[in-house]
Amino acid sequence: MCVTCADVMVDGERPASVNGACPHCGQPVLGRQLEENQGQQVSGERLLAYLTSDAFRKRMRSVLHAVDDLRHLQAEERKRYEALWGAQEEALSGIEKLAGHIQGQVRAMVEGRDRC
């Protein structure tokens, strides 16, 4: 139930959820969902203990290191590709220049300005 609807009472009870959502605002009804799933309640204390444990800290550090490693690899790959693209652009420029010379030569021949 949302904060706005939290105090709404129908005949002294909270309104029933509709598909796990507050019938007034459509927000998920966490409290009602936990009540409906009685055998599957998660202990807040257990969750807090896990989130503050050394095991969780180590795992999160590992995740952050892996993210840093991935970013480094992506930066290195970008540098390699940018260098390769620069070399390709240079080669393409040379090809276009040579093709332009050939085109000019052929045009001159067709127009009769140059005889081989």
Backbone atoms as SQL, in Angstrom:
CREATE TABLE atoms (id INTEGER PRIMARY KEY, chain TEXT, resi INTEGER, resn TEXT, atom TEXT, x REAL, y REAL, z REAL);
INSERT INTO atoms VALUES
  (1, 'A', 1, 'MET', 'N', 0.848, -1.170, 0.000),
  (2, 'A', 1, 'MET', 'CA', 0.000, 0.000, 0.000),
  (3, 'A', 1, 'MET', 'C', 0.892, 1.230, 0.000),
  (4, 'A', 2, 'CYS', 'N', 0.496, 2.240, -0.730),
  (5, 'A', 2, 'CYS', 'CA', 1.316, 3.446, -0.828),
  (6, 'A', 2, 'CYS', 'C', 1.214, 4.274, 0.447),
  (7, 'A', 3, 'VAL', 'N', 2.066, 5.262, 0.580),
  (8, 'A', 3, 'VAL', 'CA', 2.061, 6.127, 1.761),
  (9, 'A', 3, 'VAL', 'C', 0.731, 6.854, 1.867),
  (10, 'A', 4, 'THR', 'N', 0.200, 7.301, 0.757),
  (11, 'A', 4, 'THR', 'CA', -1.069, 8.020, 0.755),
  (12, 'A', 4, 'THR', 'C', -2.196, 7.131, 1.229),
  (13, 'A', 5, 'CYS', 'N', -2.184, 5.874, 0.810),
  (14, 'A', 5, 'CYS', 'CA', -3.264, 4.952, 1.136),
  (15, 'A', 5, 'CYS', 'C', -3.003, 4.167, 2.417),
  (16, 'A', 6, 'ALA', 'N', -1.880, 4.376, 3.075),
  (17, 'A', 6, 'ALA', 'CA', -1.493, 3.551, 4.213),
  (18, 'A', 6, 'ALA', 'C', -2.500, 3.605, 5.349),
  (19, 'A', 7, 'ASP', 'N', -3.151, 4.735, 5.523),
  (20, 'A', 7, 'ASP', 'CA', -4.077, 4.880, 6.644),
  (21, 'A', 7, 'ASP', 'C', -5.520, 4.589, 6.258),
  (22, 'A', 8, 'VAL', 'N', -5.765, 4.232, 4.998),
  (23, 'A', 8, 'VAL', 'CA', -7.130, 3.959, 4.564),
  (24, 'A', 8, 'VAL', 'C', -7.601, 2.656, 5.188),
  (25, 'A', 9, 'MET', 'N', -8.758, 2.704, 5.838),
  (26, 'A', 9, 'MET', 'CA', -9.307, 1.503, 6.472),
  (27, 'A', 9, 'MET', 'C', -10.717, 1.282, 5.932),
  (28, 'A', 10, 'VAL', 'N', -11.040, 0.038, 5.672),
  (29, 'A', 10, 'VAL', 'CA', -12.387, -0.311, 5.247),
  (30, 'A', 10, 'VAL', 'C', -12.941, -1.254, 6.293),
  (31, 'A', 11, 'ASP', 'N', -13.955, -0.814, 7.001),
  (32, 'A', 11, 'ASP', 'CA', -14.546, -1.608, 8.085),
  (33, 'A', 11, 'ASP', 'C', -13.481, -2.058, 9.086),
  (34, 'A', 12, 'GLY', 'N', -12.545, -1.164, 9.407),
  (35, 'A', 12, 'GLY', 'CA', -11.527, -1.455, 10.405),
  (36, 'A', 12, 'GLY', 'C', -10.351, -2.267, 9.888),
  (37, 'A', 13, 'GLU', 'N', -10.325, -2.615, 8.615),
  (38, 'A', 13, 'GLU', 'CA', -9.207, -3.378, 8.043),
  (39, 'A', 13, 'GLU', 'C', -8.706, -2.691, 6.786),
  (40, 'A', 14, 'ARG', 'N', -7.451, -3.012, 6.451),
  (41, 'A', 14, 'ARG', 'CA', -6.900, -2.503, 5.192),
  (42, 'A', 14, 'ARG', 'C', -7.662, -3.125, 4.034),
  (43, 'A', 15, 'PRO', 'N', -7.814, -2.389, 2.938),
  (44, 'A', 15, 'PRO', 'CA', -8.473, -2.972, 1.777),
  (45, 'A', 15, 'PRO', 'C', -7.627, -4.104, 1.207),
  (46, 'A', 16, 'ALA', 'N', -8.288, -5.121, 0.667),
  (47, 'A', 16, 'ALA', 'CA', -7.573, -6.256, 0.080),
  (48, 'A', 16, 'ALA', 'C', -6.823, -5.799, -1.154),
  (49, 'A', 17, 'SER', 'N', -5.676, -6.420, -1.369),
  (50, 'A', 17, 'SER', 'CA', -4.904, -6.072, -2.552),
  (51, 'A', 17, 'SER', 'C', -5.535, -6.721, -3.770),
  (52, 'A', 18, 'VAL', 'N', -5.325, -6.082, -4.920),
  (53, 'A', 18, 'VAL', 'CA', -5.783, -6.620, -6.194),
  (54, 'A', 18, 'VAL', 'C', -4.534, -6.994, -6.969),
  (55, 'A', 19, 'ASN', 'N', -4.300, -8.304, -7.126),
  (56, 'A', 19, 'ASN', 'CA', -3.072, -8.791, -7.763),
  (57, 'A', 19, 'ASN', 'C', -1.819, -8.227, -7.089),
  (58, 'A', 20, 'GLY', 'N', -1.846, -8.131, -5.779),
  (59, 'A', 20, 'GLY', 'CA', -0.689, -7.663, -5.031),
  (60, 'A', 20, 'GLY', 'C', -0.478, -6.164, -5.071),
  (61, 'A', 21, 'ALA', 'N', -1.488, -5.409, -5.531),
  (62, 'A', 21, 'ALA', 'CA', -1.361, -3.955, -5.627),
  (63, 'A', 21, 'ALA', 'C', -2.476, -3.275, -4.837),
  (64, 'A', 22, 'CYS', 'N', -2.207, -2.068, -4.373),
  (65, 'A', 22, 'CYS', 'CA', -3.186, -1.272, -3.653),
  (66, 'A', 22, 'CYS', 'C', -4.342, -0.942, -4.604),
  (67, 'A', 23, 'PRO', 'N', -5.601, -1.181, -4.196),
  (68, 'A', 23, 'PRO', 'CA', -6.718, -0.913, -5.090),
  (69, 'A', 23, 'PRO', 'C', -6.936, 0.581, -5.353),
  (70, 'A', 24, 'HIS', 'N', -6.332, 1.444, -4.521),
  (71, 'A', 24, 'HIS', 'CA', -6.503, 2.883, -4.684),
  (72, 'A', 24, 'HIS', 'C', -5.482, 3.498, -5.630),
  (73, 'A', 25, 'CYS', 'N', -4.226, 3.069, -5.505),
  (74, 'A', 25, 'CYS', 'CA', -3.163, 3.718, -6.274),
  (75, 'A', 25, 'CYS', 'C', -2.400, 2.771, -7.193),
  (76, 'A', 26, 'GLY', 'N', -2.584, 1.464, -7.028),
  (77, 'A', 26, 'GLY', 'CA', -1.905, 0.507, -7.887),
  (78, 'A', 26, 'GLY', 'C', -0.494, 0.162, -7.456),
  (79, 'A', 27, 'GLN', 'N', 0.002, 0.750, -6.366),
  (80, 'A', 27, 'GLN', 'CA', 1.356, 0.460, -5.883),
  (81, 'A', 27, 'GLN', 'C', 1.388, -0.935, -5.266),
  (82, 'A', 28, 'PRO', 'N', 2.557, -1.598, -5.325),
  (83, 'A', 28, 'PRO', 'CA', 2.661, -2.924, -4.710),
  (84, 'A', 28, 'PRO', 'C', 2.363, -2.873, -3.224),
  (85, 'A', 29, 'VAL', 'N', 1.678, -3.871, -2.718),
  (86, 'A', 29, 'VAL', 'CA', 1.327, -3.951, -1.306),
  (87, 'A', 29, 'VAL', 'C', 2.266, -4.960, -0.664),
  (88, 'A', 30, 'LEU', 'N', 3.440, -4.483, -0.249),
  (89, 'A', 30, 'LEU', 'CA', 4.461, -5.367, 0.285),
  (90, 'A', 30, 'LEU', 'C', 3.987, -6.043, 1.567),
  (91, 'A', 31, 'GLY', 'N', 3.431, -5.277, 2.473),
  (92, 'A', 31, 'GLY', 'CA', 2.969, -5.857, 3.738),
  (93, 'A', 31, 'GLY', 'C', 1.947, -6.943, 3.504),
  (94, 'A', 32, 'ARG', 'N', 0.991, -6.706, 2.643),
  (95, 'A', 32, 'ARG', 'CA', -0.050, -7.686, 2.336),
  (96, 'A', 32, 'ARG', 'C', 0.571, -8.901, 1.650),
  (97, 'A', 33, 'GLN', 'N', 1.516, -8.667, 0.768),
  (98, 'A', 33, 'GLN', 'CA', 2.158, -9.771, 0.052),
  (99, 'A', 33, 'GLN', 'C', 2.891, -10.676, 1.041),
  (100, 'A', 34, 'LEU', 'N', 3.576, -10.078, 2.007),
  (101, 'A', 34, 'LEU', 'CA', 4.279, -10.886, 3.002),
  (102, 'A', 34, 'LEU', 'C', 3.294, -11.664, 3.864),
  (103, 'A', 35, 'GLU', 'N', 2.156, -11.026, 4.178),
  (104, 'A', 35, 'GLU', 'CA', 1.135, -11.729, 4.950),
  (105, 'A', 35, 'GLU', 'C', 0.589, -12.906, 4.167),
  (106, 'A', 36, 'GLU', 'N', 0.406, -12.722, 2.855),
  (107, 'A', 36, 'GLU', 'CA', -0.147, -13.774, 2.020),
  (108, 'A', 36, 'GLU', 'C', 0.848, -14.911, 1.823),
  (109, 'A', 37, 'ASN', 'N', 2.143, -14.631, 1.907),
  (110, 'A', 37, 'ASN', 'CA', 3.194, -15.641, 1.737),
  (111, 'A', 37, 'ASN', 'C', 3.833, -15.933, 3.085),
  (112, 'A', 38, 'GLN', 'N', 3.049, -16.350, 4.045),
  (113, 'A', 38, 'GLN', 'CA', 3.515, -16.475, 5.423),
  (114, 'A', 38, 'GLN', 'C', 4.776, -17.316, 5.572),
  (115, 'A', 39, 'GLY', 'N', 4.902, -18.403, 4.885),
  (116, 'A', 39, 'GLY', 'CA', 6.059, -19.278, 5.062),
  (117, 'A', 39, 'GLY', 'C', 7.320, -18.742, 4.420),
  (118, 'A', 40, 'GLN', 'N', 7.231, -17.656, 3.644),
  (119, 'A', 40, 'GLN', 'CA', 8.380, -17.160, 2.891),
  (120, 'A', 40, 'GLN', 'C', 8.839, -15.776, 3.348),
  (121, 'A', 41, 'GLN', 'N', 8.589, -15.452, 4.585),
  (122, 'A', 41, 'GLN', 'CA', 8.983, -14.130, 5.078),
  (123, 'A', 41, 'GLN', 'C', 10.498, -14.035, 5.196),
  (124, 'A', 42, 'VAL', 'N', 11.031, -12.862, 4.827),
  (125, 'A', 42, 'VAL', 'CA', 12.464, -12.619, 4.916),
  (126, 'A', 42, 'VAL', 'C', 12.714, -11.789, 6.158),
  (127, 'A', 43, 'SER', 'N', 13.626, -12.254, 6.960),
  (128, 'A', 43, 'SER', 'CA', 13.954, -11.543, 8.189),
  (129, 'A', 43, 'SER', 'C', 14.791, -10.317, 7.862),
  (130, 'A', 44, 'GLY', 'N', 14.322, -9.161, 8.303),
  (131, 'A', 44, 'GLY', 'CA', 15.073, -7.929, 8.107),
  (132, 'A', 44, 'GLY', 'C', 16.430, -7.984, 8.781),
  (133, 'A', 45, 'GLU', 'N', 16.479, -8.640, 9.939),
  (134, 'A', 45, 'GLU', 'CA', 17.746, -8.740, 10.645),
  (135, 'A', 45, 'GLU', 'C', 18.743, -9.609, 9.882),
  (136, 'A', 46, 'ARG', 'N', 18.256, -10.707, 9.290),
  (137, 'A', 46, 'ARG', 'CA', 19.134, -11.577, 8.505),
  (138, 'A', 46, 'ARG', 'C', 19.668, -10.840, 7.289),
  (139, 'A', 47, 'LEU', 'N', 18.792, -10.086, 6.648),
  (140, 'A', 47, 'LEU', 'CA', 19.209, -9.315, 5.473),
  (141, 'A', 47, 'LEU', 'C', 20.245, -8.270, 5.865),
  (142, 'A', 48, 'LEU', 'N', 19.989, -7.545, 6.934),
  (143, 'A', 48, 'LEU', 'CA', 20.941, -6.539, 7.400),
  (144, 'A', 48, 'LEU', 'C', 22.274, -7.186, 7.771),
  (145, 'A', 49, 'ALA', 'N', 22.220, -8.346, 8.426),
  (146, 'A', 49, 'ALA', 'CA', 23.458, -9.045, 8.795),
  (147, 'A', 49, 'ALA', 'C', 24.249, -9.416, 7.543),
  (148, 'A', 50, 'TYR', 'N', 23.552, -9.875, 6.514),
  (149, 'A', 50, 'TYR', 'CA', 24.252, -10.231, 5.274),
  (150, 'A', 50, 'TYR', 'C', 24.851, -8.989, 4.615),
  (151, 'A', 51, 'LEU', 'N', 24.070, -7.905, 4.540),
  (152, 'A', 51, 'LEU', 'CA', 24.550, -6.691, 3.879),
  (153, 'A', 51, 'LEU', 'C', 25.719, -6.032, 4.606),
  (154, 'A', 52, 'THR', 'N', 25.860, -6.313, 5.888),
  (155, 'A', 52, 'THR', 'CA', 26.977, -5.731, 6.654),
  (156, 'A', 52, 'THR', 'C', 28.099, -6.742, 6.901),
  (157, 'A', 53, 'SER', 'N', 27.997, -7.920, 6.311),
  (158, 'A', 53, 'SER', 'CA', 29.003, -8.966, 6.543),
  (159, 'A', 53, 'SER', 'C', 30.249, -8.754, 5.688),
  (160, 'A', 54, 'ASP', 'N', 31.337, -9.380, 6.131),
  (161, 'A', 54, 'ASP', 'CA', 32.585, -9.348, 5.361),
  (162, 'A', 54, 'ASP', 'C', 32.413, -10.056, 4.020),
  (163, 'A', 55, 'ALA', 'N', 31.645, -11.134, 4.004),
  (164, 'A', 55, 'ALA', 'CA', 31.433, -11.873, 2.753),
  (165, 'A', 55, 'ALA', 'C', 30.768, -10.982, 1.702),
  (166, 'A', 56, 'PHE', 'N', 29.776, -10.217, 2.125),
  (167, 'A', 56, 'PHE', 'CA', 29.097, -9.312, 1.187),
  (168, 'A', 56, 'PHE', 'C', 30.059, -8.225, 0.706),
  (169, 'A', 57, 'ARG', 'N', 30.821, -7.640, 1.642),
  (170, 'A', 57, 'ARG', 'CA', 31.789, -6.604, 1.273),
  (171, 'A', 57, 'ARG', 'C', 32.808, -7.135, 0.269),
  (172, 'A', 58, 'LYS', 'N', 33.325, -8.345, 0.523),
  (173, 'A', 58, 'LYS', 'CA', 34.305, -8.940, -0.389),
  (174, 'A', 58, 'LYS', 'C', 33.697, -9.176, -1.767),
  (175, 'A', 59, 'ARG', 'N', 32.482, -9.693, -1.783),
  (176, 'A', 59, 'ARG', 'CA', 31.824, -9.958, -3.062),
  (177, 'A', 59, 'ARG', 'C', 31.577, -8.646, -3.817),
  (178, 'A', 60, 'MET', 'N', 31.141, -7.617, -3.118),
  (179, 'A', 60, 'MET', 'CA', 30.908, -6.318, -3.776),
  (180, 'A', 60, 'MET', 'C', 32.220, -5.728, -4.282),
  (181, 'A', 61, 'ARG', 'N', 33.292, -5.855, -3.499),
  (182, 'A', 61, 'ARG', 'CA', 34.601, -5.393, -3.955),
  (183, 'A', 61, 'ARG', 'C', 35.011, -6.120, -5.222),
  (184, 'A', 62, 'SER', 'N', 34.771, -7.421, -5.249),
  (185, 'A', 62, 'SER', 'CA', 35.091, -8.215, -6.445),
  (186, 'A', 62, 'SER', 'C', 34.297, -7.739, -7.652),
  (187, 'A', 63, 'VAL', 'N', 33.039, -7.440, -7.437),
  (188, 'A', 63, 'VAL', 'CA', 32.197, -6.934, -8.524),
  (189, 'A', 63, 'VAL', 'C', 32.747, -5.601, -9.017),
  (190, 'A', 64, 'LEU', 'N', 33.082, -4.711, -8.106),
  (191, 'A', 64, 'LEU', 'CA', 33.592, -3.387, -8.491),
  (192, 'A', 64, 'LEU', 'C', 34.932, -3.499, -9.218),
  (193, 'A', 65, 'HIS', 'N', 35.793, -4.408, -8.763),
  (194, 'A', 65, 'HIS', 'CA', 37.075, -4.629, -9.456),
  (195, 'A', 65, 'HIS', 'C', 36.830, -5.171, -10.860),
  (196, 'A', 66, 'ALA', 'N', 35.877, -6.083, -10.985),
  (197, 'A', 66, 'ALA', 'CA', 35.560, -6.643, -12.306),
  (198, 'A', 66, 'ALA', 'C', 35.032, -5.559, -13.237),
  (199, 'A', 67, 'VAL', 'N', 34.228, -4.649, -12.708),
  (200, 'A', 67, 'VAL', 'CA', 33.716, -3.528, -13.515),
  (201, 'A', 67, 'VAL', 'C', 34.874, -2.634, -13.954),
  (202, 'A', 68, 'ASP', 'N', 35.785, -2.339, -13.039),
  (203, 'A', 68, 'ASP', 'CA', 36.960, -1.533, -13.389),
  (204, 'A', 68, 'ASP', 'C', 37.809, -2.220, -14.457),
  (205, 'A', 69, 'ASP', 'N', 38.011, -3.531, -14.303),
  (206, 'A', 69, 'ASP', 'CA', 38.780, -4.286, -15.300),
  (207, 'A', 69, 'ASP', 'C', 38.109, -4.220, -16.667),
  (208, 'A', 70, 'LEU', 'N', 36.799, -4.375, -16.692),
  (209, 'A', 70, 'LEU', 'CA', 36.057, -4.318, -17.955),
  (210, 'A', 70, 'LEU', 'C', 36.197, -2.947, -18.592),
  (211, 'A', 71, 'ARG', 'N', 36.078, -1.896, -17.807),
  (212, 'A', 71, 'ARG', 'CA', 36.222, -0.534, -18.344),
  (213, 'A', 71, 'ARG', 'C', 37.621, -0.318, -18.919),
  (214, 'A', 72, 'HIS', 'N', 38.631, -0.836, -18.225),
  (215, 'A', 72, 'HIS', 'CA', 40.011, -0.722, -18.713),
  (216, 'A', 72, 'HIS', 'C', 40.166, -1.458, -20.044),
  (217, 'A', 73, 'LEU', 'N', 39.637, -2.678, -20.120),
  (218, 'A', 73, 'LEU', 'CA', 39.711, -3.449, -21.365),
  (219, 'A', 73, 'LEU', 'C', 39.001, -2.727, -22.507),
  (220, 'A', 74, 'GLN', 'N', 37.851, -2.139, -22.207),
  (221, 'A', 74, 'GLN', 'CA', 37.111, -1.411, -23.240),
  (222, 'A', 74, 'GLN', 'C', 37.882, -0.174, -23.705),
  (223, 'A', 75, 'ALA', 'N', 38.540, 0.510, -22.788),
  (224, 'A', 75, 'ALA', 'CA', 39.332, 1.685, -23.158),
  (225, 'A', 75, 'ALA', 'C', 40.517, 1.277, -24.034),
  (226, 'A', 76, 'GLU', 'N', 41.181, 0.194, -23.678),
  (227, 'A', 76, 'GLU', 'CA', 42.297, -0.300, -24.491),
  (228, 'A', 76, 'GLU', 'C', 41.820, -0.714, -25.880),
  (229, 'A', 77, 'GLU', 'N', 40.693, -1.396, -25.933),
  (230, 'A', 77, 'GLU', 'CA', 40.139, -1.829, -27.217),
  (231, 'A', 77, 'GLU', 'C', 39.778, -0.622, -28.084),
  (232, 'A', 78, 'ARG', 'N', 39.213, 0.405, -27.449),
  (233, 'A', 78, 'ARG', 'CA', 38.865, 1.624, -28.181),
  (234, 'A', 78, 'ARG', 'C', 40.116, 2.269, -28.785),
  (235, 'A', 79, 'LYS', 'N', 41.204, 2.319, -28.017),
  (236, 'A', 79, 'LYS', 'CA', 42.452, 2.901, -28.528),
  (237, 'A', 79, 'LYS', 'C', 42.955, 2.124, -29.741),
  (238, 'A', 80, 'ARG', 'N', 42.923, 0.776, -29.628),
  (239, 'A', 80, 'ARG', 'CA', 43.387, -0.051, -30.750),
  (240, 'A', 80, 'ARG', 'C', 42.532, 0.177, -31.995),
  (241, 'A', 81, 'TYR', 'N', 41.226, 0.218, -31.808),
  (242, 'A', 81, 'TYR', 'CA', 40.350, 0.417, -32.958),
  (243, 'A', 81, 'TYR', 'C', 40.512, 1.818, -33.555),
  (244, 'A', 82, 'GLU', 'N', 40.675, 2.813, -32.696),
  (245, 'A', 82, 'GLU', 'CA', 40.864, 4.169, -33.221),
  (246, 'A', 82, 'GLU', 'C', 42.148, 4.252, -34.041),
  (247, 'A', 83, 'ALA', 'N', 43.216, 3.594, -33.594),
  (248, 'A', 83, 'ALA', 'CA', 44.465, 3.570, -34.359),
  (249, 'A', 83, 'ALA', 'C', 44.252, 2.845, -35.681),
  (250, 'A', 84, 'LEU', 'N', 43.542, 1.724, -35.643),
  (251, 'A', 84, 'LEU', 'CA', 43.258, 0.967, -36.856),
  (252, 'A', 84, 'LEU', 'C', 42.401, 1.788, -37.816),
  (253, 'A', 85, 'TRP', 'N', 41.387, 2.459, -37.278),
  (254, 'A', 85, 'TRP', 'CA', 40.531, 3.283, -38.139),
  (255, 'A', 85, 'TRP', 'C', 41.320, 4.414, -38.777),
  (256, 'A', 86, 'GLY', 'N', 42.261, 4.992, -38.032),
  (257, 'A', 86, 'GLY', 'CA', 43.099, 6.053, -38.592),
  (258, 'A', 86, 'GLY', 'C', 43.923, 5.532, -39.756),
  (259, 'A', 87, 'ALA', 'N', 44.503, 4.357, -39.596),
  (260, 'A', 87, 'ALA', 'CA', 45.291, 3.757, -40.682),
  (261, 'A', 87, 'ALA', 'C', 44.397, 3.430, -41.875),
  (262, 'A', 88, 'GLN', 'N', 43.190, 2.953, -41.617),
  (263, 'A', 88, 'GLN', 'CA', 42.258, 2.647, -42.701),
  (264, 'A', 88, 'GLN', 'C', 41.849, 3.909, -43.453),
  (265, 'A', 89, 'GLU', 'N', 41.594, 4.993, -42.722),
  (266, 'A', 89, 'GLU', 'CA', 41.227, 6.258, -43.361),
  (267, 'A', 89, 'GLU', 'C', 42.366, 6.770, -44.237),
  (268, 'A', 90, 'GLU', 'N', 43.589, 6.618, -43.748),
  (269, 'A', 90, 'GLU', 'CA', 44.752, 7.041, -44.519),
  (270, 'A', 90, 'GLU', 'C', 44.873, 6.213, -45.806),
  (271, 'A', 91, 'ALA', 'N', 44.683, 4.904, -45.698),
  (272, 'A', 91, 'ALA', 'CA', 44.738, 4.028, -46.875),
  (273, 'A', 91, 'ALA', 'C', 43.619, 4.377, -47.853),
  (274, 'A', 92, 'LEU', 'N', 42.433, 4.631, -47.343),
  (275, 'A', 92, 'LEU', 'CA', 41.302, 4.998, -48.197),
  (276, 'A', 92, 'LEU', 'C', 41.573, 6.314, -48.922),
  (277, 'A', 93, 'SER', 'N', 42.168, 7.251, -48.232),
  (278, 'A', 93, 'SER', 'CA', 42.510, 8.535, -48.852),
  (279, 'A', 93, 'SER', 'C', 43.480, 8.324, -50.014),
  (280, 'A', 94, 'GLY', 'N', 44.466, 7.454, -49.798),
  (281, 'A', 94, 'GLY', 'CA', 45.416, 7.143, -50.872),
  (282, 'A', 94, 'GLY', 'C', 44.725, 6.482, -52.054),
  (283, 'A', 95, 'ILE', 'N', 43.812, 5.568, -51.790),
  (284, 'A', 95, 'ILE', 'CA', 43.057, 4.899, -52.857),
  (285, 'A', 95, 'ILE', 'C', 42.233, 5.915, -53.642),
  (286, 'A', 96, 'GLU', 'N', 41.561, 6.796, -52.921),
  (287, 'A', 96, 'GLU', 'CA', 40.738, 7.815, -53.598),
  (288, 'A', 96, 'GLU', 'C', 41.599, 8.725, -54.468),
  (289, 'A', 97, 'LYS', 'N', 42.779, 9.059, -53.988),
  (290, 'A', 97, 'LYS', 'CA', 43.690, 9.908, -54.752),
  (291, 'A', 97, 'LYS', 'C', 44.125, 9.196, -56.043),
  (292, 'A', 98, 'LEU', 'N', 44.537, 7.924, -55.930),
  (293, 'A', 98, 'LEU', 'CA', 44.941, 7.145, -57.105),
  (294, 'A', 98, 'LEU', 'C', 43.774, 6.960, -58.073),
  (295, 'A', 99, 'ALA', 'N', 42.589, 6.677, -57.535),
  (296, 'A', 99, 'ALA', 'CA', 41.415, 6.510, -58.390),
  (297, 'A', 99, 'ALA', 'C', 41.088, 7.814, -59.108),
  (298, 'A', 100, 'GLY', 'N', 41.284, 8.921, -58.423),
  (299, 'A', 100, 'GLY', 'CA', 41.046, 10.233, -59.044),
  (300, 'A', 100, 'GLY', 'C', 41.988, 10.473, -60.215),
  (301, 'A', 101, 'HIS', 'N', 43.253, 10.073, -60.064),
  (302, 'A', 101, 'HIS', 'CA', 44.223, 10.210, -61.157),
  (303, 'A', 101, 'HIS', 'C', 43.804, 9.355, -62.360),
  (304, 'A', 102, 'ILE', 'N', 43.384, 8.120, -62.083),
  (305, 'A', 102, 'ILE', 'CA', 42.938, 7.231, -63.166),
  (306, 'A', 102, 'ILE', 'C', 41.710, 7.813, -63.851),
  (307, 'A', 103, 'GLN', 'N', 40.777, 8.303, -63.082),
  (308, 'A', 103, 'GLN', 'CA', 39.562, 8.889, -63.649),
  (309, 'A', 103, 'GLN', 'C', 39.909, 10.089, -64.522),
  (310, 'A', 104, 'GLY', 'N', 40.807, 10.922, -64.042),
  (311, 'A', 104, 'GLY', 'CA', 41.235, 12.086, -64.825),
  (312, 'A', 104, 'GLY', 'C', 41.904, 11.669, -66.129),
  (313, 'A', 105, 'GLN', 'N', 42.748, 10.662, -66.074),
  (314, 'A', 105, 'GLN', 'CA', 43.432, 10.149, -67.259),
  (315, 'A', 105, 'GLN', 'C', 42.419, 9.605, -68.277),
  (316, 'A', 106, 'VAL', 'N', 41.464, 8.804, -67.787),
  (317, 'A', 106, 'VAL', 'CA', 40.443, 8.234, -68.681),
  (318, 'A', 106, 'VAL', 'C', 39.588, 9.340, -69.285),
  (319, 'A', 107, 'ARG', 'N', 39.195, 10.322, -68.513),
  (320, 'A', 107, 'ARG', 'CA', 38.380, 11.437, -69.014),
  (321, 'A', 107, 'ARG', 'C', 39.133, 12.189, -70.111),
  (322, 'A', 108, 'ALA', 'N', 40.412, 12.431, -69.840),
  (323, 'A', 108, 'ALA', 'CA', 41.221, 13.141, -70.841),
  (324, 'A', 108, 'ALA', 'C', 41.303, 12.332, -72.132),
  (325, 'A', 109, 'MET', 'N', 41.449, 11.014, -72.048),
  (326, 'A', 109, 'MET', 'CA', 41.502, 10.159, -73.225),
  (327, 'A', 109, 'MET', 'C', 40.184, 10.192, -73.991),
  (328, 'A', 110, 'VAL', 'N', 39.072, 10.114, -73.246),
  (329, 'A', 110, 'VAL', 'CA', 37.735, 10.114, -73.877),
  (330, 'A', 110, 'VAL', 'C', 37.484, 11.453, -74.579),
  (331, 'A', 111, 'GLU', 'N', 37.938, 12.498, -73.987),
  (332, 'A', 111, 'GLU', 'CA', 37.731, 13.832, -74.568),
  (333, 'A', 111, 'GLU', 'C', 38.773, 14.139, -75.630),
  (334, 'A', 112, 'GLY', 'N', 39.756, 13.261, -75.796),
  (335, 'A', 112, 'GLY', 'CA', 40.763, 13.431, -76.837),
  (336, 'A', 112, 'GLY', 'C', 41.856, 14.422, -76.494),
  (337, 'A', 113, 'ARG', 'N', 42.042, 14.746, -75.231),
  (338, 'A', 113, 'ARG', 'CA', 43.077, 15.692, -74.820),
  (339, 'A', 113, 'ARG', 'C', 44.399, 15.003, -74.570),
  (340, 'A', 114, 'ASP', 'N', 44.412, 13.735, -74.359),
  (341, 'A', 114, 'ASP', 'CA', 45.634, 13.006, -74.033),
  (342, 'A', 114, 'ASP', 'C', 45.713, 11.767, -74.897),
  (343, 'A', 115, 'ARG', 'N', 46.817, 11.586, -75.501),
  (344, 'A', 115, 'ARG', 'CA', 46.998, 10.403, -76.366),
  (345, 'A', 115, 'ARG', 'C', 48.102, 9.537, -75.767),
  (346, 'A', 116, 'CYS', 'N', 47.829, 8.246, -75.613),
  (347, 'A', 116, 'CYS', 'CA', 48.827, 7.304, -75.084),
  (348, 'A', 116, 'CYS', 'C', 49.634, 6.681, -76.186);
